[in-house]
């Protein structure tokens, strides 16, 4: 009986070890270096969306963060960021978002729309709202998004290939709420956040990447419009 029990235990341990080894190739698993591996993979993916070659991205990540962990390619930013948030302390979540902004802001070219939406995905999945991201954006100083090629709104070309995502709004609160399809002028912060997340999901570039150039352009313009309104509404709340 004892021998049989030990044999079963050995099989179970081996099966668990095999499953963990297989899973490590497709999704992040907890471990001694897990946070660093997930963080490195997330930062590398964000830089890849900005056109940075993998080797260069890893060099930049190591220089800025000191992390030496390898990166997993082609990850889903939202899913991996949620996993990071699940096992990380609040200070570690803040650190990762700040390093992401710092790395992106250091690039000399305008921030592509795909990269910025991935940054939003990271921020949301880590448990933050856009106002937290906006504070970091202001600190590190990137102001422009270039919805390049198939997803460039017409006004982008009139501004030299970049269109301002964050601008000081002069529209009334009622007008901004209507952009988010909210008719209630006394809408709460949570109502605003929920409305924005719903619309952002509808107009996220990933949803239209296989559609026509016109559809991509319209989605990009709408995404920028709702993000501007959302940030302006939350900024007004902070100032009041």
N, C-alpha and C positions, 0 to 999 in steps of 0.2 A: 504493500500500500504506500509506504513512504517513498519507495523508488518510483512508483507510478506517479505519485504526486509531484515529485521532483522533476520527472520527465515532462509532465503537463506544464509545470511552471516554466521549465526551460523553453518549451515551445511558445508559450505566451510571451515571454520576454523577447525571444527572437522575432516573433511576429510584430510586436510593438516597435522594436528597433528598426525593422525593415520598413514599417509603415511611416515612421518618423523620417527615415532617410529618404524615402520616396517623396513624402510631402514637402520636404525641404526644397525640392526643385520647383515646386509650383506655388507654394504659399508660405508665409513666414510662420515659424514655429518657435515657441518660447525656448530660451536657452541662455547660457552665460553671455554670449555675444549677440544675442538676438536683436536687442534694441539698436546696436550699432549697425548690424547688417540691414535691418529694415530701413533705418535712417539713411544709410548710404545708398540703398536702392532707390528710395524715394527721391533723394536729391539728384541722383544721376538721371532718373527718368524725367524730372522737371527740366534739367539742363538739355536733355535730348530733345524735348519739345521745342526748345529754342535753337535747335540746329547744332548743338555742341557735340563733337565727336566723343565717344565713350572714354577713350584714354585721356583726352583733355579734361573731360568732366571729372574723372576720378582724381586727376592731379589737383584740380581746383578744390574739390571736396576735401582732400587730404590737407591742402595748404590752409584752408579756412577753418576746418573743423578738427583736424588732427586725427580723424578716423581712418583706420587702415583696412576695414572690413571690405570684402568683395561685394560687388553690386550684382543683383539679379536683373537681367534685361527684360523689357516688355511687360512690366508689372502694371496692375491696375492701381492707380494712385489712391483712389477713394478707399478701396478694400484694404490695401496695405497700411494706409494712414489710420484707419479704424482699428486695425490690429495693434499698431504702435500705441494709439491712445489707450487701448485696453490694458496694456502692461506697463505703461510709462507713468511717471509722476507728473503732476502739473508743470513743474519747472522744466522737465524734459520736453513736454509738448510745446511750451513757449519757446524753448531753445531751438527746436527743430523748425518751427515756423519762421523764426527770425533768421536762421541760417539759410533757409530757402530764399527768403526775400533778399538777403545780403548777396547770395550767389547770383541771383537773377539780375539784381540792380547793377552788379559789377560789369555786366556785358555792355559793350559799346552800342549795340544795335537796339532799335525799339523792341519792346516785348511783344512777341506774336500773340494773337488772340488765343490760340490753342494752349500756349504756355500759361497764359494768365488764367484761363479757365481751370487748368490743372492745379494752379496755385490756389484758386478758390476751392476746388475739390479737397485739397490738402487741409486748408484752413477749416472748412466745415467738418471734415472727418475727424480732425483733432479736437473738435468741440468748441471752435471759435466762431464768431460772426464776422461779417465783412468790416465792421468798424475796427476790430483788432488788426486786421490785415492793413487797413488804411493807415493806421498809426505807424506801422512799420514802413509802409510805402513812403510816407512823408519823411520819415527819419532817414531812409536810404536813397530817396530821391529818384524814383522812376515814375514818370507821369504819363507815358504814352503807350498805347497798344496799336500794333499794326496788324489789322485783319488781312493778311497777305494773300495775294493771288486770287483764288476763287471766292474768298470770303471778305473782300474789301468793300465796305460801303463807299458810295460815290464821293462823299465828303472827304474821305481819307486821301484821295488823289489830289484834291484841291489844297490839302495841307502838307504836301510834300511827302506823301507815303505814310503818314502817321496821324492818327486821330486821337484826341485827348479823351481818355476814359473818365478821369476824375477832373471835374471843373467846378468852380464855385457857381452854384445854382442860384438863379434869380426868380425861378418860378415859385408860386405859392405852394403851401402844403397840400391844398386840395388838388392842384394840378399834378403834383408829384405822386399823390396817392392814386390818382386816376391812371397814371402810367403803369402802376402795379395792379390795375383793375380793382381798386378798393374805392368804394363810393362813400364809406363811412368816414367822415372827417375826424372823428374822435378815435380812430383806430389805435389800438395798443401796439406797443413795440413787438409783441409776439405775433400779432396779426400781420404786421409789416414783414416780419421775418418769414412767416409761413407763406405769404403771397409771393415774396421774392423767390424763395426756394422752388415753389411750384413753377413759376414762369422761367426761372433759370434752367430748370430741368427740361422744360419744353423746347427752349431755344439753344440748348447746349450744342456746341459745334459737333460733338460726337453723333448727335441725332440726325444731322443733315449732311455728313461728309460725303455720302454717296449720291446725293441729289444734284440737281443742276446748279450751275454757277449762280443763277439768279436766286434760287432758293437759299444757297449758302450765304449770299450777300445780304439777303433780307433777314436771315436768322442772326447774322453777326451784328447788323445794325440794331435789331431788336434787343439782343443780349446787352449791347453797350447801353442802350436807352434805359433798360430796366435796372442795370447795375448803377448807372449814374443817379437815378431817382432813389434807389434803395440807400445808397451811401449818403446822399444829401439829407434824407429823412433821419437817418441815425445820427448824422453829424449835428443836425439841428437839435436833436434830443440831448446830445452831450453838452451843447452850448447853453441850453435852458436850465 
